[in-house]
Amino acid sequence: LQFTEEKLGQAEKTELDAHFENLLARADCTKNWTEKILRQTEVLLQPNPSARVEEFLYEKLDRKVPSRVTNGELLAQYMTEAANDFGPGTPYGKTLIKVGETQRRLGAAERDFIHSASINFLTPLRNFLEGDWRTISKERRILQNRRLDLDACKARLKKAKAAEAKAAAVPDFQETRPRNYVLSASASALWSDEVEKAEHELRLTQTEFDRQAEVTRLLLEGISSTHVNHLRCLHEFVESQTNYYAQCYQYMLDLQKQLGRFSGTFVGNAESTSPPPAATSPPAVAAATLPTVPTIPVVPTIAGVPNTVAESVLNPNEVKPPASGTRKARVLYDYEAADSTELALLADEMITVYSLPGMDPDWLIGERGNQKGKVPVTYLELLS
């Protein structure tokens, strides 16, 4: 009744102090944003909605969620099976195996990241919503009921006092029947008793309301410690995500280095299957190319020239830079040379680079002082 009259504007409402209202608003804000962050993090870790529903059902049934193969691990399985069918000794098969192995490592890293994020980040957020927030909501509902009881007692006391004042009004002694005075005195005594009862109930209700308000206030002030706990969990989530992406980056760098090292061999194998143009004989190509156009060892092997001779002639340390076409480049990442033909790089250093006819487009010749060697293009930022 009190709640309905308040909604209709027929009854007064006890307002909480400004500090308490701020605590309530902060708690509601924390709950709403925690729900949104939790749901979106779950989407980030598991984009498949069907899988999320399945995990939710297993969690509610208090059963262990079955292990699920990641997309990277499934792709690695397909690549390995394809390499076995195509032939693991072929260039394509070798590359599929290497890429598949990297995808498997990426899938394992993703699995570890999901597990770590779930324990260190999702679980604390979920515990807050299902534990602390439920307790806060329960105490807030009790406080709301205590406030409604308090306001109802205030309204009852107000009515009793008004009735007592009306009954205690001076009667009209000029009337022929003085019974009105007797009735008025009797009614005044009754309303006085009613006022005392209403005041007693109001004191009890006020005490219960104050006690419940203090309990609720302490819980609401605990939101600050909840923020501190969630801040620590957020740092752990960022750390696990950083480690995950660092692992992925390192895996891809290693794969890129392996593919770059073997790319010349694959190109050479591919070109060796096609016959040379009829207009130019192999000895003529060798005589016209070797003295004037030095290349790196990973370029296609020239017909009629042994590999040992080609490697000795095409040593990057003996290559002369062209008169024009050199450029400056800034190194983006550290690079460890795989052999003596490559140039080790340090991040943010400046080197001179240029290309030579017949070179793999993924590589350039880099110079740093007296040092010279092949460098991968993906590690460089070419400057104009």
Rosetta blueprint (number, residue, H / E / L):
1 L L
2 Q H
3 F H
4 T H
5 E H
6 E H
7 K H
8 L L
9 G L
10 Q L
11 A L
12 E L
13 K L
14 T L
15 E L
16 L L
17 D L
18 A H
19 H H
20 F H
21 E H
22 N H
23 L H
24 L H
25 A H
26 R H
27 A H
28 D H
29 C H
30 T H
31 K H
32 N H
33 W H
34 T H
35 E H
36 K H
37 I H
38 L H
39 R H
40 Q H
41 T H
42 E H
43 V H
44 L H
45 L H
46 Q L
47 P L
48 N L
49 P H
50 S H
51 A H
52 R H
53 V H
54 E H
55 E H
56 F H
57 L H
58 Y H
59 E H
60 K H
61 L L
62 D L
63 R L
64 K L
65 V L
66 P L
67 S L
68 R L
69 V L
70 T L
71 N H
72 G H
73 E H
74 L H
75 L H
76 A H
77 Q H
78 Y H
79 M H
80 T H
81 E H
82 A H
83 A H
84 N H
85 D H
86 F H
87 G L
88 P L
89 G L
90 T L
91 P H
92 Y H
93 G H
94 K H
95 T H
96 L H
97 I H
98 K H
99 V H
100 G H
101 E H
102 T H
103 Q H
104 R H
105 R H
106 L H
107 G H
108 A H
109 A H
110 E H
111 R H
112 D H
113 F H
114 I H
115 H H
116 S H
117 A H
118 S H
119 I H
120 N H
121 F H
122 L H
123 T H
124 P H
125 L H
126 R H
127 N H
128 F H
129 L H
130 E H
131 G H
132 D H
133 W H
134 R H
135 T H
136 I H
137 S H
138 K H
139 E H
140 R H
141 R H
142 I H
143 L H
144 Q H
145 N H
146 R H
147 R H
148 L H
149 D H
150 L H
151 D H
152 A H
153 C H
154 K H
155 A H
156 R H
157 L H
158 K H
159 K H
160 A H
161 K H
162 A H
163 A H
164 E H
165 A H
166 K H
167 A H
168 A L
169 A L
170 V L
171 P L
172 D L
173 F L
174 Q L
175 E L
176 T L
177 R L
178 P L
179 R H
180 N H
181 Y H
182 V H
183 L H
184 S H
185 A H
186 S H
187 A H
188 S H
189 A H
190 L H
191 W H
192 S H
193 D H
194 E H
195 V H
196 E H
197 K H
198 A H
199 E H
200 H H
201 E H
202 L H
203 R H
204 L H
205 T H
206 Q H
207 T H
208 E H
209 F H
210 D H
211 R H
212 Q H
213 A H
214 E H
215 V H
216 T H
217 R H
218 L H
219 L H
220 L H
221 E H
222 G L
223 I H
224 S H
225 S H
226 T H
227 H H
228 V H
229 N H
230 H H
231 L H
232 R H
233 C H
234 L H
235 H H
236 E H
237 F H
238 V H
239 E H
240 S H
241 Q H
242 T H
243 N H
244 Y H
245 Y H
246 A H
247 Q H
248 C H
249 Y H
250 Q H
251 Y H
252 M H
253 L H
254 D H
255 L H
256 Q H
257 K H
258 Q H
259 L H
260 G H
261 R H
262 F H
263 S H
264 G H
265 T H
266 F H
267 V H
268 G H
269 N H
270 A H
271 E H
272 S H
273 T L
274 S L
275 P L
276 P L
277 P L
278 A L
279 A L
280 T L
281 S L
282 P H
283 P H
284 A H
285 V H
286 A H
287 A H
288 A H
289 T H
290 L L
291 P L
292 T L
293 V L
294 P L
295 T L
296 I L
297 P L
298 V L
299 V L
300 P L
301 T L
302 I L
303 A L
304 G L
305 V L
306 P L
307 N H
308 T H
309 V H
310 A H
311 E H
312 S H
313 V H
314 L L
315 N L
316 P H
317 N H
318 E H
319 V L
320 K L
321 P L
322 P L
323 A L
324 S L
325 G L
326 T L
327 R E
328 K E
329 A E
330 R E
331 V E
332 L L
333 Y L
334 D L
335 Y E
336 E L
337 A L
338 A L
339 D L
340 S L
341 T L
342 E E
343 L L
344 A L
345 L E
346 L L
347 A L
348 D L
349 E L
350 M E
351 I E
352 T E
353 V E
354 Y E
355 S L
356 L L
357 P L
358 G L
359 M L
360 D L
361 P L
362 D L
363 W E
364 L E
365 I E
366 G E
367 E E
368 R E
369 G L
370 N L
371 Q E
372 K E
373 G E
374 K E
375 V E
376 P E
377 V H
378 T H
379 Y H
380 L E
381 E E
382 L E
383 L L
384 S L
